[in-house]
Amino acid sequence: GPGSGGNQIFVYAYEVNRHMLEQVVTALRLPVILTQEISRADVVLALGSSMRQNSKLRQVARTLQLPVFAIKANNVPHITRALRRVLQPDGADREEDSRLEPSVDSDSGSDSDAPVGGRK
């Protein structure tokens, strides 16, 4: 179970505010290690809008069979929720962002550039 020291999760963050990430990991004492080498990562944590635009990163994650967790915004609550999902992947909470990875492998999906509430 958790707390056995050896089960840290390596997280590769893409376009996620690293300072906030480190804050959350430290504050909640999460068994998370941030890595900048995707080949060492167990999961990818990405800003959803950036992830959609980066088919190469999606491809690499698929090749390495890394689960991708998307956050909708660079803020502490979103990052906290995402990290909790990373650490408890069986939570039903995961569904809401799973549309990022369509099961049909087409990068030409008509919804690829639909606005997703992220208007500035």
C-alpha positions, 0 to 999 in steps of 0.5 A: 500500500501507499507509504512503503517508500518504494512506490514513487511515481515519475511524472513528466509534466508538459506545459504545466507550471512546474513551480505549482506542481512542486508546491502541491507535491511538497504540501501534500507529501505526494510520492511524486518525482518530477522528471524531464525525461519522458523515457523515465516517466510513469505518467504524463501530466499535460495542459489539455489545450497544449496536449491537443496541439502536440501530436508528437507528444501524444505519439510518444506517450502512446509508444511508451504506453504512458497514461496521459492526465490532462489538466484544464488550467494551470492552477493549484486546484486543477494540478492537485486534482490531477495528481490525486487522479494519477495516484488513484487511477481507478477513480471514476473521476478520470472519465471527464478528460479521457476524450483527449485520447479518442479510441479511434486513432485519427489526428484529423478529428473534426473536434480537434480545434473546437474551443474548449472553454479556454477563452482568454 
